[in-house]
Amino acid sequence: MTATDNARTSAPAPGPGAEGKEKANAFVGLSRVMLLGFLRDKGTLFFTLALPVMFLLLFGVLYKGGGSSHIKIAEIGRVQVLDELQGQADGPLSALEISKVTDENDALAKVKKGDLDGLVKQDADGKLVLRFSQADQVKSGTVQGIIGALVDGANQKAANVAPKYTLDASKVEDDSTKPIQYLTPGLLAYAIAMGAVYGASFTLVTWRKKRVLRRLRLAPISAGTIVGARVLVSVLVALAQTALFLGIAQLDYFGLKLTGNWWLVVPLVVCATLAFMSIGLLTGSLAKSEESANGMNQLIILPMSFLGGAFIPLDFAPSWLQDVSKALPLRYLIVPAKSVLSQGGGLAEALPGMGILLGFTAVLCAIAWRFFNWDDA
């Protein structure tokens, strides 16, 4: 018997909990390495945290007063329906900013240009003529609703008959609804998508090029441990982004008011992170270099952000565009997050989105596994 055989014979057998302890140590060690790598990469930090926050601040400042803007109307000559209600602070004209003008052609040109939202004039036979631009569908709908309600009210009074139906005319937009309430979920979703997709994709490509994946495969570490560590780091980054965004949006300057079920955004963010990571796993499995991975990621994230409603609300988009957005995972974070954060939504609004995101994750992970390689060779 050789000395080596004697050493093997005399070595104590590992205890029943030793293997589990090794896996836990490997998981913690990998997570720590990944997290430190993320924190030390200034470019990743900028695009994951700083750039989305800059978008939030920029759009928040630009649209800060957008929720309570008045509709600008030009009154051509004398319009009796409008004149009778002038001066009522809480009347139906409180949403309108009316200016009296005499030059109809000049007013019409301003409506076409966008300086005015509409013009109203009254013919000799009492007919009101309303001209508006459809460039802003919200304001055009508001103008038609208010003027239509005024005409109906005037007709009822003139007939001296108790109305059978009543009409409560109001602006399409609620004054309590601030732009930050739809900006925050959209830009938060964009930030989480950027962080999760790039984190998974670049880690996979870099580790494969540097043969780290090959060494990990030969080491006594399971693939589940490696994936679990990457998931943990991505989720921690996403939750940090969420806390940062909500903290900034709730400042008095922006005025985001959270509803009682706002905490449901946490499981939504976790599910969305998994979905976006699956995209990064797929691009990281297909790409052979960081440059190609970056191109693939940009080709996916930017169109998905615009079509998913991250930057621009899709409420008034064409129906076909809204149908396209329903196939994108970003939508199923933005819409439920907006509901639970500021619209009083609850589990009924959050659970379907979480289910769709997890289903998307399963499908894309299966596809990514098909193209996954431990080595470039």
N, C-alpha and C positions, 0 to 999 in steps of 0.2 A: 504494500500500500504506500503510495507516495505521500509527501508532505501536504500536497494540495488536497488529496483525498481525505487526509486526516483533518485538515482545516474545515472542509465541507461537512465532515461527519460531526465535528465538535461544535459547529455553528448552531446556535439555538434557532429553532423554527419560529417564524413570525407568529405573533399572537393573533387571535381571531379578529381584533379590531385594527390591526396594523395596516391592512390593505385599504380600509376605509379612511384611515388617518392620512395615508399617503395621497389618496385621491383628493381629499380635502385640502391638503397642503399644496398639491399641484394646482388645484382650482384657484386658491387664494393667490398663489405666486403668479400664475398667468394673468389673473385679473389685475394684480398690482402692476405688472409689467405693461399691460395694455393701457391702463389708466395713466401711468407715468408717461408713456409714449404719446398719448393724446395731449396731455398737459404741456409737454415739452415742444410739441409741434405748433409753432406760432401760426402757420398758415391754416392748419385745421382749426385751431382755436378761433381765428378770425372769421372763417367762413361758417363755423358752426354756431358761434355765440355773438360775436361783434356785428357781423353783417346783418343778420336778421333783426337784431336790436336796433340797428341804424334804420332799417326799413320801418320798424314799428314807430320810432321817434319821428321819422320824416312824415309818414302818412298820418300819424296822430296829430302832428302840428298842422299839416296842410288841411286836414278835414275836421279840425277841432270844433269849429262852429257850424259844420254842415248839417247837424240835426235840426236846427231851428231857423234855417234860412227862409226868408219871405219870398213869395212869388211876386215878381215885378210885372205889373199890368199898366198899360196905357189906356186912358179913357179919352176917346175921341169925342169932343163936344160935350153935350149933356146926355148922361145915361141915368134916367130917373131911378131905376132900381138900385144903382150904386149910390147915388146922391142921397137918397132917403136914409141910408144906413151909415153914412159917413159920421165919424166921431164916436161910434160905439166901441168902447175899448175891448169888450168881450164878445162883440157881435161876430157874425159870419165873415166880415171883411178883415178880421184881425190877422188872418193868414196872408192877406194881400198887401202889397205896397203899390198904391195907385198913384199915378201921376197924370194930370190933365194936360193934354196936348191938342194942338189944332191941325198939325200937318200929318195926315193919315199916311202918306207915302213914306215920310221919314220914320214914323213909328213902325210901319210894316218892314222897312229895311232893317231896323234894329231888332225886330223879332227874328228875321231870317239870320241875322248875324249872331244872335244869342244875347244881346244886351238887354232885351226884354223877353219875358216869357209869354206874353200875349197882348192883344189889344181888343178892346170892346167898343162898339159904337151902337147907337140906337137909330133906326130908321124912322121916318115920319109916321109909319103905320104901327109903331110900337115894337117892331121886331128887333131883337138884339142880335148883332153879328159878332161872333167871337172868332178871332184868328190866332192860331198858336203854332208853335213849332214842335214837331215830334222828335227833335234831336234828344231831348230829355223826356223820356216817357213818364217818369214820375211826376214832373212838374206839369206836363201837358194833361195828364190824368187828373191832377189836383185842380187845375184851372177849369176843366170841363165840369168836374163834380161840383165845385163851388158855384160857378155861374149858373149851372143847370138847376141847382137847389134854390138859388135866389129867384130865378124865373118861375119855378113851380110855386114858391111861397107867395110871390106877387100875384100869380094867377088865382090862388085860393082866396087871398084877401079881396081881390077885385070881384070875385063871384059872390062874396058875402055868404058863403056856405061853409059849414063846419067840415073840415077835410076828413075824408074817410081814412086816408093813409097819411102818415107823417114821414118826413125825410130828415135825417140827421146828417147834414153835410159837414165833412171835416177833411182835413188834409190827409193825404195818403200816408205821410210819414208822421209818426208820433214824436212830439217834441222831446219826450223823455228818452227816445232812442238816439244814442250818440254813435258816431261813426266808429269809435274805439271798440264798440261791442261786436262789430263784424270784422274789424281790422285785426284784433288780437287773435281770435281763433285761426284766421287765415295765415297770418305771418308766423304764428307758433307752429302750425302744421308744416309750413315751408321750412322752418328752422329744424324741426325734428326730422323731416325727410332728408334734408341735406346731411345732417349729422349721422343718421343711421345708414343711409346709402353709402356715403363716402367712407365712413368708418369700417363697414364690413368689406366693401370693395377693395379699398386701398390696403387694408390689412392682409387680405387674401393674396392680392397680387404681389405685394412686397415680400411677404413671408415665403411665397412660392419661388420668387426670383432669387432670394437669398438662401434658399434651401432650408429655411427654418421649419417649414411644414414637413420636409423629409426627415429632419432630425426628430421632430415631435412624433412622427409616425413610428420611428424606431424606438422612441423612449417609452417607458411604461406608463403612458398617459392615453386615456381613451379619447376618441373623437368627440364624445359628448362633453368631456371636461373642457376641451378647447372651445367648442361652440358655446358652452355655458358661460365661460369666462367672457367671451366676446359679447354675448347677450347682456350679461350683468353690466358691463362697462357702458354699452349703448343705452340701456335703460337708465342708468344713473345720470348720464349726460342729458338724456331727454327730460328727466325729472328736474334737473338743474335748469334747463332751458325754460321749462314750464314755470318754475318758481320765479325766475328772473322776469319773464314776460308779464306774469300776473302782478308781480310787485310793481313794475313800472306802470302798467296800465291802470292800476288802482290809485296812482297819485292824483291829487286833487286837480292838477292841470288837465289830465285826460278824462278822469271821472268814470272809470269802469266800475259798475256796481255788481257784485257777485250775488247769485241767488243761493238758496239754501242747499241745493244739490250740486254745488260747484265741484265738490270732491270727486264726482264721477268722472271728471276730466282725467284723473290719475289712471284708472284702468283703461280709459280710452287711449291715453298716451302710450301706455305699455303695449297694448294691442297694436297700435299704429307703428310703434318702433319695431316690433317683430315683422310687420308687413313690409316696412321700408328696408329693413335688414335683408329680407328675402330678395328684394331687388338688387341690393348690393352684392349678395352672395352669387346671384346669377351673372351680373356684369363682371364680378371678380373672377368667376370661373371661366368666362369667355375671353376676357381681356388678357393679353400677353405682356402688357406694360402699364405703368401708371398713366401714361399719356392716353392710351386707348381707353383705359378705364374711366378717365376723366371725361373724354368725349362721349362715351356711352351714357355716363351718369347725367351729364348736362343735357343730352338729347332726350332723356327721360324726365328729369326733374323740372326743367323750365316749362315745357309744354304742359306737364301734369299740374304745375302750380297755377298756370293761367287758366287752363280748362277746368281745373278742379275748384276754382273760386278762391284761391289763396290771396290774390291781389285785388280782384274785381268781383263783386257779387254777381251771381248769374241769374238773379230773379227775373231780369228782363232780357236775358239772352234768348236767341232763337231756340225753338224746341229741340232741334236736332243737336245743338251744342249742349243743351242740358242732358240729352240722352247719352252723349259721349262722356260727359263728366261722371255719369253713373257707373261707368266701367273703370274709373280711376280710384285707387284706395284713398287718395288725399281727401276726396269728398266725404268719406265716411269717418274722417276725423273732424273736419271743419264743421259740418252741419250739426252733428250731435254735440260737439264742444260748444258751439254757439248757443245751442238750446239749453244745456245744463249750466253754462256759465252765467248767462244774462237773461234768458227767456223763461226761466222757471221750469225747464224740462227735467225729467227724472229718468228712472230705469227704462221706461217704455221708449224713450228717445235714444238712450245710450246703448242698450243691449243689442238691437239689430246691427248697429254700426260695428260693435265689437265682434259680433259673430261673422260679419262679412270680412272684416280685417283678418281675423284668424283663419278663415277659409282661404283668403287670398294668400296668406303666409304658407299654408300647407301646400297649395298648388305650386307656387313659385319655388319653394324649397325642394319639392320633388323634381322639378325641372332643373334646378341648379345642381342637384345631386347627380343628375344624368351627365352633366358636363364637367363635374368637379375632377381635378387632378391634384395629387399631392406634389407633383414635380412638373417642370416644364418639359421634361424629356418625354 
